[in-house]
Amino acid sequence: MNAKRSLSLLLCQMALAWATCAQAASIARVLTDSPPAAGVRKVNTKVECPDSPVLPAALAGSLALAADETLDQAWRCTDVDGEHLLTVTRLQNPGQRGTQVLFTQRTRQGGTWKKDWQARDFFLSPVDNSPVRRNRVLLRDADGDGRIEAYIGYVLPGSSQTVDEGKLLVFSTGRKFAIRGAIPRGPDDFGSRQIGTAFHELPSPVQAQALDLWDQLSKTVSPAARAQRL
C-alpha cells in the first residue's frame, strides 16, 4: 500500500514539474515575441559611420549658411535617431584679423536639416593657412548603443612666444565633454593634457576613442603616456 502511495506521489510531482516547465516556456515565448514597449528602442547592432567626408558640392543649397560662411568639411551618419550631418564651416570677420570656425551638427527632418548644436572658436591664422586642415573630426558609435557620438579635435596655433593649444570636444547624449592642453611642436617639446571631471562619466569605449583622437592631434605621444592615459 505504501509503495503504491509513494509511486502516486512521484507521478504527481513529475506532472506538476512538467506543467511548471510548460508554463515557463510559454511565458518565455510571450516575452521574447512581444514587441518592445512604447518609447523603448531595441538596438542589437553597432552603427557604422562612413570614414569619408561628404563632398561640399553634394550639400549645395541644402544648408542655411550665412552669406560669408564657407563650408569646408562635412560628415554624415544614420543611427536610431535618424540621419545626422556634422559640418565644419568658417567665417572671415570683416575688418578683423583671423577666422571664426563653426562646428555644427544637424538632424534631417523631412527635407531639411535641423540644427542640434553648434560649437565655435576663433583662429588668428589667415584664411589661406586655416587650422581647419589640422582638424580630427569623427562620427562614431564607439560604445555600440546605436547612437553616434561626435568627436571634434583641433589646434589653436600659438605665436613664437606661446604654445599651440589643443582642444578635443565630445558630444554624447546631448552633453559636451572636453580635453584641453598644450600641443608639442616637435619631438623635443613637452605637451600637456587637462581632462574635465565629467569626461570620466562617459562609457569606457567612448573615452578610449577620444583619447586616441587626442593622441593623433598631439602627434608625439610616448609609450609610457599611452600606457597611463586611462
LUMVEXTOR-670490 format. One record per residue (C-alpha): residue number from 1; residue in three letters; x, y, z. Coordinates in nm, 3 decimals. Layout:
BEGIN
<node><resi>NUM</resi><resn>ALA</resn><u>X</u><v>Y</v><w>Z</w></node>
...
***
This chain:
BEGIN
<node><resi>1</resi><resn>MET</resn><u>0.000</u><v>0.000</v><w>0.000</w></node>
<node><resi>2</resi><resn>ASN</resn><u>0.284</u><v>0.235</v><w>0.092</w></node>
<node><resi>3</resi><resn>ALA</resn><u>0.461</u><v>0.151</v><w>-0.235</w></node>
<node><resi>4</resi><resn>LYS</resn><u>0.153</u><v>0.243</v><w>-0.438</w></node>
<node><resi>5</resi><resn>ARG</resn><u>0.114</u><v>0.570</v><w>-0.244</w></node>
<node><resi>6</resi><resn>SER</resn><u>0.481</u><v>0.659</v><w>-0.299</w></node>
<node><resi>7</resi><resn>LEU</resn><u>0.452</u><v>0.588</v><w>-0.671</w></node>
<node><resi>8</resi><resn>SER</resn><u>0.139</u><v>0.803</v><w>-0.693</w></node>
<node><resi>9</resi><resn>LEU</resn><u>0.314</u><v>1.092</v><w>-0.516</w></node>
<node><resi>10</resi><resn>LEU</resn><u>0.612</u><v>1.062</v><w>-0.750</w></node>
<node><resi>11</resi><resn>LEU</resn><u>0.389</u><v>1.070</v><w>-1.058</w></node>
<node><resi>12</resi><resn>CYS</resn><u>0.205</u><v>1.374</v><w>-0.922</w></node>
<node><resi>13</resi><resn>GLN</resn><u>0.532</u><v>1.555</v><w>-0.862</w></node>
<node><resi>14</resi><resn>MET</resn><u>0.651</u><v>1.477</v><w>-1.216</w></node>
<node><resi>15</resi><resn>ALA</resn><u>0.323</u><v>1.602</v><w>-1.361</w></node>
<node><resi>16</resi><resn>LEU</resn><u>0.345</u><v>1.926</v><w>-1.163</w></node>
<node><resi>17</resi><resn>ALA</resn><u>0.706</u><v>1.977</v><w>-1.269</w></node>
<node><resi>18</resi><resn>TRP</resn><u>0.614</u><v>1.923</v><w>-1.635</w></node>
<node><resi>19</resi><resn>ALA</resn><u>0.327</u><v>2.172</v><w>-1.607</w></node>
<node><resi>20</resi><resn>THR</resn><u>0.554</u><v>2.429</v><w>-1.444</w></node>
<node><resi>21</resi><resn>CYS</resn><u>0.815</u><v>2.389</v><w>-1.719</w></node>
<node><resi>22</resi><resn>ALA</resn><u>0.550</u><v>2.417</v><w>-1.988</w></node>
<node><resi>23</resi><resn>GLN</resn><u>0.414</u><v>2.735</v><w>-1.830</w></node>
<node><resi>24</resi><resn>ALA</resn><u>0.765</u><v>2.882</v><w>-1.804</w></node>
<node><resi>25</resi><resn>ALA</resn><u>0.835</u><v>2.805</v><w>-2.170</w></node>
<node><resi>26</resi><resn>SER</resn><u>0.505</u><v>2.965</v><w>-2.269</w></node>
<node><resi>27</resi><resn>ILE</resn><u>0.587</u><v>3.280</v><w>-2.069</w></node>
<node><resi>28</resi><resn>ALA</resn><u>0.934</u><v>3.295</v><w>-2.223</w></node>
<node><resi>29</resi><resn>ARG</resn><u>0.786</u><v>3.277</v><w>-2.574</w></node>
<node><resi>30</resi><resn>VAL</resn><u>0.548</u><v>3.562</v><w>-2.492</w></node>
<node><resi>31</resi><resn>LEU</resn><u>0.829</u><v>3.781</v><w>-2.355</w></node>
<node><resi>32</resi><resn>THR</resn><u>1.056</u><v>3.705</v><w>-2.650</w></node>
<node><resi>33</resi><resn>ASP</resn><u>0.797</u><v>3.755</v><w>-2.921</w></node>
<node><resi>34</resi><resn>SER</resn><u>0.628</u><v>4.062</v><w>-2.773</w></node>
<node><resi>35</resi><resn>PRO</resn><u>0.718</u><v>4.398</v><w>-2.934</w></node>
<node><resi>36</resi><resn>PRO</resn><u>0.912</u><v>4.647</v><w>-2.716</w></node>
<node><resi>37</resi><resn>ALA</resn><u>0.706</u><v>4.883</v><w>-2.502</w></node>
<node><resi>38</resi><resn>ALA</resn><u>0.623</u><v>5.226</v><w>-2.640</w></node>
<node><resi>39</resi><resn>GLY</resn><u>0.923</u><v>5.460</v><w>-2.628</w></node>
<node><resi>40</resi><resn>VAL</resn><u>1.173</u><v>5.176</v><w>-2.578</w></node>
<node><resi>41</resi><resn>ARG</resn><u>1.421</u><v>5.114</v><w>-2.861</w></node>
<node><resi>42</resi><resn>LYS</resn><u>1.563</u><v>4.767</v><w>-2.917</w></node>
<node><resi>43</resi><resn>VAL</resn><u>1.918</u><v>4.809</v><w>-3.050</w></node>
<node><resi>44</resi><resn>ASN</resn><u>2.115</u><v>4.499</v><w>-3.144</w></node>
<node><resi>45</resi><resn>THR</resn><u>2.382</u><v>4.631</v><w>-3.380</w></node>
<node><resi>46</resi><resn>LYS</resn><u>2.654</u><v>4.892</v><w>-3.365</w></node>
<node><resi>47</resi><resn>VAL</resn><u>2.619</u><v>5.188</v><w>-3.601</w></node>
<node><resi>48</resi><resn>GLU</resn><u>2.896</u><v>5.207</v><w>-3.863</w></node>
<node><resi>49</resi><resn>CYS</resn><u>2.963</u><v>5.558</v><w>-3.996</w></node>
<node><resi>50</resi><resn>PRO</resn><u>3.145</u><v>5.628</v><w>-4.326</w></node>
<node><resi>51</resi><resn>ASP</resn><u>3.508</u><v>5.732</v><w>-4.287</w></node>
<node><resi>52</resi><resn>SER</resn><u>3.499</u><v>5.957</v><w>-4.593</w></node>
<node><resi>53</resi><resn>PRO</resn><u>3.352</u><v>6.308</v><w>-4.568</w></node>
<node><resi>54</resi><resn>VAL</resn><u>3.063</u><v>6.428</v><w>-4.781</w></node>
<node><resi>55</resi><resn>LEU</resn><u>3.164</u><v>6.641</v><w>-5.078</w></node>
<node><resi>56</resi><resn>PRO</resn><u>3.056</u><v>7.004</v><w>-5.017</w></node>
<node><resi>57</resi><resn>ALA</resn><u>2.906</u><v>7.015</v><w>-5.367</w></node>
<node><resi>58</resi><resn>ALA</resn><u>2.660</u><v>6.741</v><w>-5.265</w></node>
<node><resi>59</resi><resn>LEU</resn><u>2.517</u><v>6.972</v><w>-4.997</w></node>
<node><resi>60</resi><resn>ALA</resn><u>2.491</u><v>7.286</v><w>-5.211</w></node>
<node><resi>61</resi><resn>GLY</resn><u>2.170</u><v>7.472</v><w>-5.137</w></node>
<node><resi>62</resi><resn>SER</resn><u>2.059</u><v>7.236</v><w>-4.858</w></node>
<node><resi>63</resi><resn>LEU</resn><u>2.218</u><v>7.424</v><w>-4.565</w></node>
<node><resi>64</resi><resn>ALA</resn><u>2.113</u><v>7.764</v><w>-4.434</w></node>
<node><resi>65</resi><resn>LEU</resn><u>2.461</u><v>7.920</v><w>-4.420</w></node>
<node><resi>66</resi><resn>ALA</resn><u>2.541</u><v>8.287</v><w>-4.371</w></node>
<node><resi>67</resi><resn>ALA</resn><u>2.633</u><v>8.486</v><w>-4.681</w></node>
<node><resi>68</resi><resn>ASP</resn><u>3.004</u><v>8.491</v><w>-4.588</w></node>
<node><resi>69</resi><resn>GLU</resn><u>3.013</u><v>8.138</v><w>-4.440</w></node>
<node><resi>70</resi><resn>THR</resn><u>3.218</u><v>7.876</v><w>-4.627</w></node>
<node><resi>71</resi><resn>LEU</resn><u>3.163</u><v>7.501</v><w>-4.595</w></node>
<node><resi>72</resi><resn>ASP</resn><u>3.497</u><v>7.321</v><w>-4.553</w></node>
<node><resi>73</resi><resn>GLN</resn><u>3.408</u><v>6.968</v><w>-4.445</w></node>
<node><resi>74</resi><resn>ALA</resn><u>3.101</u><v>6.754</v><w>-4.371</w></node>
<node><resi>75</resi><resn>TRP</resn><u>3.031</u><v>6.405</v><w>-4.237</w></node>
<node><resi>76</resi><resn>ARG</resn><u>2.705</u><v>6.214</v><w>-4.247</w></node>
<node><resi>77</resi><resn>CYS</resn><u>2.581</u><v>5.914</v><w>-4.048</w></node>
<node><resi>78</resi><resn>THR</resn><u>2.248</u><v>5.748</v><w>-3.964</w></node>
<node><resi>79</resi><resn>ASP</resn><u>2.167</u><v>5.598</v><w>-3.622</w></node>
<node><resi>80</resi><resn>VAL</resn><u>1.850</u><v>5.501</v><w>-3.433</w></node>
<node><resi>81</resi><resn>ASP</resn><u>1.756</u><v>5.870</v><w>-3.400</w></node>
<node><resi>82</resi><resn>GLY</resn><u>1.781</u><v>5.947</v><w>-3.773</w></node>
<node><resi>83</resi><resn>GLU</resn><u>2.027</u><v>6.089</v><w>-4.025</w></node>
<node><resi>84</resi><resn>HIS</resn><u>2.287</u><v>6.333</v><w>-3.887</w></node>
<node><resi>85</resi><resn>LEU</resn><u>2.521</u><v>6.579</v><w>-4.056</w></node>
<node><resi>86</resi><resn>LEU</resn><u>2.829</u><v>6.732</v><w>-3.891</w></node>
<node><resi>87</resi><resn>THR</resn><u>2.979</u><v>7.031</v><w>-4.074</w></node>
<node><resi>88</resi><resn>VAL</resn><u>3.288</u><v>7.248</v><w>-4.038</w></node>
<node><resi>89</resi><resn>THR</resn><u>3.240</u><v>7.599</v><w>-4.173</w></node>
<node><resi>90</resi><resn>ARG</resn><u>3.437</u><v>7.924</v><w>-4.141</w></node>
<node><resi>91</resi><resn>LEU</resn><u>3.363</u><v>8.293</v><w>-4.132</w></node>
<node><resi>92</resi><resn>GLN</resn><u>3.609</u><v>8.567</v><w>-4.214</w></node>
<node><resi>93</resi><resn>ASN</resn><u>3.520</u><v>8.858</v><w>-3.988</w></node>
<node><resi>94</resi><resn>PRO</resn><u>3.515</u><v>9.178</v><w>-4.200</w></node>
<node><resi>95</resi><resn>GLY</resn><u>3.773</u><v>9.430</v><w>-4.083</w></node>
<node><resi>96</resi><resn>GLN</resn><u>3.911</u><v>9.190</v><w>-3.825</w></node>
<node><resi>97</resi><resn>ARG</resn><u>4.209</u><v>8.962</v><w>-3.820</w></node>
<node><resi>98</resi><resn>GLY</resn><u>4.152</u><v>8.587</v><w>-3.802</w></node>
<node><resi>99</resi><resn>THR</resn><u>3.888</u><v>8.329</v><w>-3.885</w></node>
<node><resi>100</resi><resn>GLN</resn><u>3.587</u><v>8.203</v><w>-3.693</w></node>
<node><resi>101</resi><resn>VAL</resn><u>3.535</u><v>7.826</v><w>-3.730</w></node>
<node><resi>102</resi><resn>LEU</resn><u>3.196</u><v>7.669</v><w>-3.658</w></node>
<node><resi>103</resi><resn>PHE</resn><u>3.123</u><v>7.302</v><w>-3.588</w></node>
<node><resi>104</resi><resn>THR</resn><u>2.753</u><v>7.223</v><w>-3.633</w></node>
<node><resi>105</resi><resn>GLN</resn><u>2.551</u><v>6.903</v><w>-3.606</w></node>
<node><resi>106</resi><resn>ARG</resn><u>2.214</u><v>6.876</v><w>-3.774</w></node>
<node><resi>107</resi><resn>THR</resn><u>1.945</u><v>6.606</v><w>-3.800</w></node>
<node><resi>108</resi><resn>ARG</resn><u>1.734</u><v>6.557</v><w>-4.111</w></node>
<node><resi>109</resi><resn>GLN</resn><u>1.365</u><v>6.627</v><w>-4.059</w></node>
<node><resi>110</resi><resn>GLY</resn><u>1.163</u><v>6.578</v><w>-4.372</w></node>
<node><resi>111</resi><resn>GLY</resn><u>1.356</u><v>6.750</v><w>-4.649</w></node>
<node><resi>112</resi><resn>THR</resn><u>1.551</u><v>6.992</v><w>-4.430</w></node>
<node><resi>113</resi><resn>TRP</resn><u>1.839</u><v>6.983</v><w>-4.182</w></node>
<node><resi>114</resi><resn>LYS</resn><u>1.752</u><v>7.098</v><w>-3.826</w></node>
<node><resi>115</resi><resn>LYS</resn><u>2.039</u><v>7.231</v><w>-3.612</w></node>
<node><resi>116</resi><resn>ASP</resn><u>2.102</u><v>7.024</v><w>-3.295</w></node>
<node><resi>117</resi><resn>TRP</resn><u>2.402</u><v>7.210</v><w>-3.155</w></node>
<node><resi>118</resi><resn>GLN</resn><u>2.690</u><v>7.433</v><w>-3.258</w></node>
<node><resi>119</resi><resn>ALA</resn><u>3.040</u><v>7.495</v><w>-3.120</w></node>
<node><resi>120</resi><resn>ARG</resn><u>3.270</u><v>7.773</v><w>-3.240</w></node>
<node><resi>121</resi><resn>ASP</resn><u>3.620</u><v>7.903</v><w>-3.189</w></node>
<node><resi>122</resi><resn>PHE</resn><u>3.840</u><v>8.182</v><w>-3.320</w></node>
<node><resi>123</resi><resn>PHE</resn><u>4.166</u><v>8.127</v><w>-3.507</w></node>
<node><resi>124</resi><resn>LEU</resn><u>4.422</u><v>8.405</v><w>-3.557</w></node>
<node><resi>125</resi><resn>SER</resn><u>4.564</u><v>8.225</v><w>-3.860</w></node>
<node><resi>126</resi><resn>PRO</resn><u>4.492</u><v>8.377</v><w>-4.201</w></node>
<node><resi>127</resi><resn>VAL</resn><u>4.228</u><v>8.207</v><w>-4.413</w></node>
<node><resi>128</resi><resn>ASP</resn><u>4.473</u><v>8.056</v><w>-4.662</w></node>
<node><resi>129</resi><resn>ASN</resn><u>4.651</u><v>7.878</v><w>-4.374</w></node>
<node><resi>130</resi><resn>SER</resn><u>4.340</u><v>7.776</v><w>-4.183</w></node>
<node><resi>131</resi><resn>PRO</resn><u>4.393</u><v>7.530</v><w>-3.898</w></node>
<node><resi>132</resi><resn>VAL</resn><u>4.074</u><v>7.362</v><w>-4.018</w></node>
<node><resi>133</resi><resn>ARG</resn><u>4.315</u><v>7.140</v><w>-4.213</w></node>
<node><resi>134</resi><resn>ARG</resn><u>4.455</u><v>7.012</v><w>-3.886</w></node>
<node><resi>135</resi><resn>ASN</resn><u>4.116</u><v>6.902</v><w>-3.756</w></node>
<node><resi>136</resi><resn>ARG</resn><u>4.037</u><v>6.549</v><w>-3.648</w></node>
<node><resi>137</resi><resn>VAL</resn><u>3.660</u><v>6.507</v><w>-3.678</w></node>
<node><resi>138</resi><resn>LEU</resn><u>3.469</u><v>6.181</v><w>-3.636</w></node>
<node><resi>139</resi><resn>LEU</resn><u>3.116</u><v>6.050</v><w>-3.607</w></node>
<node><resi>140</resi><resn>ARG</resn><u>3.126</u><v>5.716</v><w>-3.423</w></node>
<node><resi>141</resi><resn>ASP</resn><u>2.918</u><v>5.475</v><w>-3.217</w></node>
<node><resi>142</resi><resn>ALA</resn><u>3.211</u><v>5.370</v><w>-3.001</w></node>
<node><resi>143</resi><resn>ASP</resn><u>3.006</u><v>5.206</v><w>-2.725</w></node>
<node><resi>144</resi><resn>GLY</resn><u>2.770</u><v>5.024</v><w>-2.964</w></node>
<node><resi>145</resi><resn>ASP</resn><u>2.447</u><v>5.165</v><w>-2.817</w></node>
<node><resi>146</resi><resn>GLY</resn><u>2.305</u><v>5.254</v><w>-3.157</w></node>
<node><resi>147</resi><resn>ARG</resn><u>2.359</u><v>5.629</v><w>-3.113</w></node>
<node><resi>148</resi><resn>ILE</resn><u>2.654</u><v>5.820</v><w>-3.252</w></node>
<node><resi>149</resi><resn>GLU</resn><u>2.894</u><v>6.050</v><w>-3.070</w></node>
<node><resi>150</resi><resn>ALA</resn><u>3.065</u><v>6.348</v><w>-3.234</w></node>
<node><resi>151</resi><resn>TYR</resn><u>3.439</u><v>6.391</v><w>-3.178</w></node>
<node><resi>152</resi><resn>ILE</resn><u>3.599</u><v>6.725</v><w>-3.273</w></node>
<node><resi>153</resi><resn>GLY</resn><u>3.971</u><v>6.783</v><w>-3.223</w></node>
<node><resi>154</resi><resn>TYR</resn><u>4.160</u><v>7.093</v><w>-3.337</w></node>
<node><resi>155</resi><resn>VAL</resn><u>4.465</u><v>7.307</v><w>-3.265</w></node>
<node><resi>156</resi><resn>LEU</resn><u>4.477</u><v>7.681</v><w>-3.197</w></node>
<node><resi>157</resi><resn>PRO</resn><u>4.825</u><v>7.780</v><w>-3.322</w></node>
<node><resi>158</resi><resn>GLY</resn><u>5.025</u><v>7.993</v><w>-3.080</w></node>
<node><resi>159</resi><resn>SER</resn><u>5.283</u><v>8.260</v><w>-3.156</w></node>
<node><resi>160</resi><resn>SER</resn><u>5.659</u><v>8.224</v><w>-3.125</w></node>
<node><resi>161</resi><resn>GLN</resn><u>5.616</u><v>8.309</v><w>-2.755</w></node>
<node><resi>162</resi><resn>THR</resn><u>5.313</u><v>8.089</v><w>-2.678</w></node>
<node><resi>163</resi><resn>VAL</resn><u>5.232</u><v>7.719</v><w>-2.714</w></node>
<node><resi>164</resi><resn>ASP</resn><u>4.986</u><v>7.566</v><w>-2.957</w></node>
<node><resi>165</resi><resn>GLU</resn><u>4.661</u><v>7.490</v><w>-2.773</w></node>
<node><resi>166</resi><resn>GLY</resn><u>4.475</u><v>7.167</v><w>-2.848</w></node>
<node><resi>167</resi><resn>LYS</resn><u>4.107</u><v>7.110</v><w>-2.787</w></node>
<node><resi>168</resi><resn>LEU</resn><u>3.903</u><v>6.792</v><w>-2.814</w></node>
<node><resi>169</resi><resn>LEU</resn><u>3.525</u><v>6.807</v><w>-2.779</w></node>
<node><resi>170</resi><resn>VAL</resn><u>3.299</u><v>6.505</v><w>-2.742</w></node>
<node><resi>171</resi><resn>PHE</resn><u>2.923</u><v>6.545</v><w>-2.787</w></node>
<node><resi>172</resi><resn>SER</resn><u>2.728</u><v>6.250</v><w>-2.647</w></node>
<node><resi>173</resi><resn>THR</resn><u>2.366</u><v>6.215</v><w>-2.528</w></node>
<node><resi>174</resi><resn>GLY</resn><u>2.315</u><v>6.590</v><w>-2.556</w></node>
<node><resi>175</resi><resn>ARG</resn><u>2.617</u><v>6.678</v><w>-2.339</w></node>
<node><resi>176</resi><resn>LYS</resn><u>2.960</u><v>6.823</v><w>-2.417</w></node>
<node><resi>177</resi><resn>PHE</resn><u>3.284</u><v>6.684</v><w>-2.275</w></node>
<node><resi>178</resi><resn>ALA</resn><u>3.629</u><v>6.835</v><w>-2.327</w></node>
<node><resi>179</resi><resn>ILE</resn><u>4.002</u><v>6.768</v><w>-2.321</w></node>
<node><resi>180</resi><resn>ARG</resn><u>4.244</u><v>7.062</v><w>-2.347</w></node>
<node><resi>181</resi><resn>GLY</resn><u>4.619</u><v>7.103</v><w>-2.338</w></node>
<node><resi>182</resi><resn>ALA</resn><u>4.942</u><v>7.220</v><w>-2.497</w></node>
<node><resi>183</resi><resn>ILE</resn><u>5.036</u><v>7.053</v><w>-2.826</w></node>
<node><resi>184</resi><resn>PRO</resn><u>5.409</u><v>6.985</v><w>-2.879</w></node>
<node><resi>185</resi><resn>ARG</resn><u>5.551</u><v>7.132</v><w>-3.198</w></node>
<node><resi>186</resi><resn>GLY</resn><u>5.837</u><v>6.883</v><w>-3.218</w></node>
<node><resi>187</resi><resn>PRO</resn><u>5.971</u><v>6.564</v><w>-3.058</w></node>
<node><resi>188</resi><resn>ASP</resn><u>6.169</u><v>6.766</v><w>-2.801</w></node>
<node><resi>189</resi><resn>ASP</resn><u>5.870</u><v>6.974</v><w>-2.688</w></node>
<node><resi>190</resi><resn>PHE</resn><u>5.651</u><v>6.889</v><w>-2.393</w></node>
<node><resi>191</resi><resn>GLY</resn><u>5.274</u><v>6.869</v><w>-2.414</w></node>
<node><resi>192</resi><resn>SER</resn><u>5.002</u><v>6.872</v><w>-2.153</w></node>
<node><resi>193</resi><resn>ARG</resn><u>4.651</u><v>6.739</v><w>-2.116</w></node>
<node><resi>194</resi><resn>GLN</resn><u>4.365</u><v>6.852</v><w>-1.893</w></node>
<node><resi>195</resi><resn>ILE</resn><u>4.061</u><v>6.629</v><w>-1.876</w></node>
<node><resi>196</resi><resn>GLY</resn><u>3.733</u><v>6.761</v><w>-1.741</w></node>
<node><resi>197</resi><resn>THR</resn><u>3.589</u><v>6.570</v><w>-1.444</w></node>
<node><resi>198</resi><resn>ALA</resn><u>3.269</u><v>6.486</v><w>-1.633</w></node>
<node><resi>199</resi><resn>PHE</resn><u>3.474</u><v>6.313</v><w>-1.905</w></node>
<node><resi>200</resi><resn>HIS</resn><u>3.509</u><v>6.006</v><w>-1.682</w></node>
<node><resi>201</resi><resn>GLU</resn><u>3.130</u><v>5.965</v><w>-1.681</w></node>
<node><resi>202</resi><resn>LEU</resn><u>3.148</u><v>5.858</v><w>-2.046</w></node>
<node><resi>203</resi><resn>PRO</resn><u>3.147</u><v>5.484</v><w>-2.130</w></node>
<node><resi>204</resi><resn>SER</resn><u>3.500</u><v>5.339</v><w>-2.147</w></node>
<node><resi>205</resi><resn>PRO</resn><u>3.491</u><v>5.282</v><w>-2.528</w></node>
<node><resi>206</resi><resn>VAL</resn><u>3.395</u><v>5.648</v><w>-2.583</w></node>
<node><resi>207</resi><resn>GLN</resn><u>3.678</u><v>5.764</v><w>-2.356</w></node>
<node><resi>208</resi><resn>ALA</resn><u>3.923</u><v>5.540</v><w>-2.544</w></node>
<node><resi>209</resi><resn>GLN</resn><u>3.810</u><v>5.676</v><w>-2.882</w></node>
<node><resi>210</resi><resn>ALA</resn><u>3.850</u><v>6.035</v><w>-2.759</w></node>
<node><resi>211</resi><resn>LEU</resn><u>4.197</u><v>5.970</v><w>-2.618</w></node>
<node><resi>212</resi><resn>ASP</resn><u>4.305</u><v>5.801</v><w>-2.943</w></node>
<node><resi>213</resi><resn>LEU</resn><u>4.194</u><v>6.114</v><w>-3.125</w></node>
<node><resi>214</resi><resn>TRP</resn><u>4.388</u><v>6.331</v><w>-2.881</w></node>
<node><resi>215</resi><resn>ASP</resn><u>4.698</u><v>6.119</v><w>-2.950</w></node>
<node><resi>216</resi><resn>GLN</resn><u>4.656</u><v>6.186</v><w>-3.322</w></node>
<node><resi>217</resi><resn>LEU</resn><u>4.613</u><v>6.555</v><w>-3.253</w></node>
<node><resi>218</resi><resn>SER</resn><u>4.923</u><v>6.583</v><w>-3.035</w></node>
<node><resi>219</resi><resn>LYS</resn><u>5.123</u><v>6.370</v><w>-3.283</w></node>
<node><resi>220</resi><resn>THR</resn><u>5.406</u><v>6.292</v><w>-3.041</w></node>
<node><resi>221</resi><resn>VAL</resn><u>5.300</u><v>6.051</v><w>-2.766</w></node>
<node><resi>222</resi><resn>SER</resn><u>5.541</u><v>5.832</v><w>-2.571</w></node>
<node><resi>223</resi><resn>PRO</resn><u>5.464</u><v>5.464</v><w>-2.499</w></node>
<node><resi>224</resi><resn>ALA</resn><u>5.454</u><v>5.546</v><w>-2.126</w></node>
<node><resi>225</resi><resn>ALA</resn><u>5.195</u><v>5.817</v><w>-2.182</w></node>
<node><resi>226</resi><resn>ARG</resn><u>4.981</u><v>5.578</v><w>-2.386</w></node>
<node><resi>227</resi><resn>ALA</resn><u>5.001</u><v>5.314</v><w>-2.111</w></node>
<node><resi>228</resi><resn>GLN</resn><u>4.890</u><v>5.560</v><w>-1.843</w></node>
<node><resi>229</resi><resn>ARG</resn><u>4.624</u><v>5.752</v><w>-2.034</w></node>
<node><resi>230</resi><resn>LEU</resn><u>4.335</u><v>5.556</v><w>-1.877</w></node>
***
